[in-house]
């Protein structure tokens, strides 16, 4: 394994372990470790953040990655300003509308930003996610991979 790939795998594993140690308010039939593993396999990256919240209230019940990663303000891609993943989550929690957008990172042309958000099938939950990196999936592929990961982990039905 190349040093960069090994470092990324190590960071992802550390983040997954750190998240597993934190409590969550996931439904009782969903295993947090299985959910974290599914997301890691689908879109896991040291610069990925995924939040799950209650529809309506927007109360976060699960976070994939650290507060630092999730607090980054990045280009919105579908608007001229920037936003945090929590801002997108609040919008989706309020209106239940899916969103997906991709753009070049204006601060580093080698990086791409992808946003994905929408309802969690079969639950009164929503999610929002962002990736920022040199090998970021386009938002539509990111959405498909997240939806599959949520189903595989038992969160989506």
Secondary structure as GFF3:
##gff-version 3
##sequence-region A 1 157
A	DSSP	alpha_helix	3	21	.	.	.	ID=ss1
A	DSSP	alpha_helix	32	43	.	.	.	ID=ss2
A	DSSP	beta_strand	49	54	.	.	.	ID=ss3
A	DSSP	beta_strand	60	64	.	.	.	ID=ss4
A	DSSP	alpha_helix	67	70	.	.	.	ID=ss5
A	DSSP	beta_strand	74	75	.	.	.	ID=ss6
A	DSSP	beta_strand	82	83	.	.	.	ID=ss7
A	DSSP	alpha_helix	85	95	.	.	.	ID=ss8
A	DSSP	beta_strand	99	104	.	.	.	ID=ss9
A	DSSP	beta_strand	112	120	.	.	.	ID=ss10
A	DSSP	beta_strand	125	133	.	.	.	ID=ss11
A	DSSP	alpha_helix	139	152	.	.	.	ID=ss12
###
